[in-house]
Amino acid sequence: MIVGDLLRLEDLDLGLAWGTDELLERRVTGVTSTDLQDPARYLRPGELVLTGLVWWRPDARPGAELRFTTALRSAGVAALLAGEGIHGEVPPALVDACRTHGIPLLAVPSGTSFRAVTDRVYLRLWGGLQAEAEQPGALPGDVRRELAALLETGAPLAEVLTRAVALVGLPPCAVVSGSGRVVAAVAGADLGAASVPIGAEGASPFDGWQLTGGSGPMLRDLAELLAPLAASARAEAAARRTAAARLFDTLGGDGGGGTGSSSGGGAARPAEALAACGLPAGAPLTLVTARIDHAPTVWAVDALAEALLSLGVPFTAGTDDSGDATALTTGPLAGLPEQLARLQSRLPDRQTLRMALCAAPEPGGAGAPAGSWEAGLRTARVRARHALAGAAPFADADALDSLPGLLAGLPPEVTAAFHDRLLAPLLEQDARTTVSLLDTLAVFLEHDASWARTARRLHIHVNTVHYRVRRIEQLTGRDLSDFADQTDLRAALLCAPQPVGGLGWRHD
């Protein structure tokens, strides 16, 4: 396939913004989507680059177009395809930059999705590889051509599978993702049957597609036929990660010292930024964060995307400036805890997947204060991260309503220092005697500073309780008849790494 072939695909309606006949003869090896300002390290020679131009702003400093196209030239890409959906046209400055670097530039109209472009490119590439193959595949040639024609016309994947089963007598089969999500299936498919990979191996346990139903030559040939669709799904996921990362990057750091609204981009135009991420306008937003212990961040991003895909809600998911996997989504998330449990089963024992969510603000109207949406979204991210740091695998930051829940999200170094600062004298005393003043304190606070109830609970005389409480007050310097001092000591007990009495909680 060459670059010029794209202009002859009438259903895509691509236009030539700039390019010579010689450049349009460049061979195409693949396609990738990006909105990074410098994507060179993610590109390969001969690729088509799709960009939604989220990175470009008409009021930005001059030179952004040249920096972007310089990265493309250094990577040796075949051509650039720029979407017109955000700005209404391909910026003239980008046309000039492509002319300077000798990069063919094609315009993608707002009515043509990047998914459609990617699908057509990979189908063309697959067809070329099939024509060059020395040995015929296990599927009969006429069957392969019929299935390829169905795929090229955009037929549903389930229809393609059903037709393949009917034509050659394959067992009912299904396409499932790395997480076990059913992408498409024939009625009666056994999801527990043997499977063959579709396309390249996944970068995480949740990435990649499998074709279930057996492992014979025909299934392997069918999996090869479906490989372009798997590659297209990967390209779509990469575009979603890029758009999400760009959105979060424009918001700056949590402390307010980042780029924020002053940097423009998605933060300056919330509605446009959300639209570029594929999120509908006017719908309530929820921010979800995810983290996997002892694993690359991309694993958590993939897990988060798989969970939201299974729920069927619009979303964008990527890595935020803190390095956490973060998503913005609309729609009901009642089934998210169940999805988390399903995904956890795909991980080794030593790895734990955690998720936390928090309601995010909706972009304000024309009269909203500048930067209010960005500030609100940064706040939601801080709250979600705090909830994520707790011991529970799933947490809802909007449900935070207790002191244990509040303390659970603090860094363990902070809670440990607070615990030691207030209770170290009691720990030292308990180490020298058989009577635990720490347990006495926990029971006393648990029973609302009642001398009689504490005595009954510990099976000791009430005078003994008085003696121990006075000793606790002497060692800690706190007055246990004072509510503020009671609260401090209760919080210190809650910060214990091991449970104390009925008050402690375990910080993993």
PyMOL commands that set and color helices and strands:
alter all, ss='L'
color gray80, all
select helices_A, chain A and resi 3-8+23-25+40-42+64-75+92-101+114-132+141-152+157-168+217-249+260-263+265-268+270-276+297-311+336-344+372-388+397-399+403-408+412-432+437-446+451-458+462-476+483-494
alter helices_A, ss='H'
color red, helices_A
select strands_A, chain A and resi 15-18+30-33+47-51+79-83+105-108+174-177+182-185+195-198+209-212+285-292+315-319+325-329+353-360+394-396
alter strands_A, ss='S'
color yellow, strands_A
deselect
rebuild
show_as cartoon
